[in-house]
């Protein structure tokens, strides 16, 4: 919603804003749905089979494959909806019709606007993939590699900070598993739950005495460092924009006088 809000505020119609935000989510899902099976195909994470969750019946490796299956399934559904957009519009219209039959005056009043938005979103989606949409989606998937690199490598970096040695690929898979689970977390941004999941999954490497240090360093690496550096970069951009705007304003005032 916070991605859609500024787009709508600056004049982009809601259907276009929703489709634009949807594509960023789709790129992330496709990235994990492709990278995860490739990692398993090349034999990554086999050592995680030694670490059970429910005794010896369910291991961390099984949990990773289960969560990965959810992402792969979601990716397949999204691609099918893009290939057959009429099905998505039909389903959305059915939902609106069901809500309209609830005999709610408020829902009935919003139904025509909802149908118009569904049709407009359908047209936007078709237009996106009629042009260079598939190439744009492929580029977005590739861009997701460095975008998520800092999160996935954070666990390994923190382990090395604490003097703990572990297999790099195994740690990457565990961090990917945490990301999978957080995507469906009920808290905003996985706040709080992120730390709990990270400690629970990484407990096979982190001794209990080092758990507080791991939590703090993990959050610093995944969040505070990027936010701090990003804030400095953004402040420099704003400062540069103001400096470029001042001469233009001065020139406009002089010309007016």
Secondary structure, 3 states (H helix, E strand, C coil): CHHHHHHHHCCCCHHHHHHHHHHHHHHHHHHHHHHHHHHHHCCCCHHHHHCECCCCCCEHHHHHHHHHHHHHHHHHHHHHHHHCHHHHHHHHHHHHHHHHCCCCHHHHHHHHHHHHHHHHHHHHHHHHHHCCHHHHHHHHHHHHHHHHHHHHHHHHHHHHHCCCCCCHHHHHHHHHHHHHHHHCCCCHHHCCHHHHHHHHHHCCCCCHHHHHHHHHHHHHHHHHHHHHHHHHHHHHHHHHHHHHHHHHHHHHHHHHC
